Amino acid sequence: MFFAPIPLIRKNHIIDRLSACGATSPATAVTFAAAGVINPEKFTAITKRLLKSRVIGQTPDGRYYII
């Protein structure tokens, strides 16, 4: 069986969009919508995994940045 690599595509998309916006610290953090992430409210499990593995960080007001 073949399964589409949705988690990997989503992970790369989030990282690419945050990087393109220069969101590399809490001071420069942006929302997923502002970064241009497609369907910013979808795939929350992938976002949680990125946060838990400390690939991205989240500010108290819901903005994200690359760690």
Secondary structure as UniProt FT lines:
FT   HELIX           6..21
FT   HELIX           26..28
FT   HELIX           32..35
FT   TURN            40..41
FT   HELIX           44..52
FT   TURN            53..54
FT   STRAND          56..58
FT   TURN            60..61
FT   STRAND          64..66
//
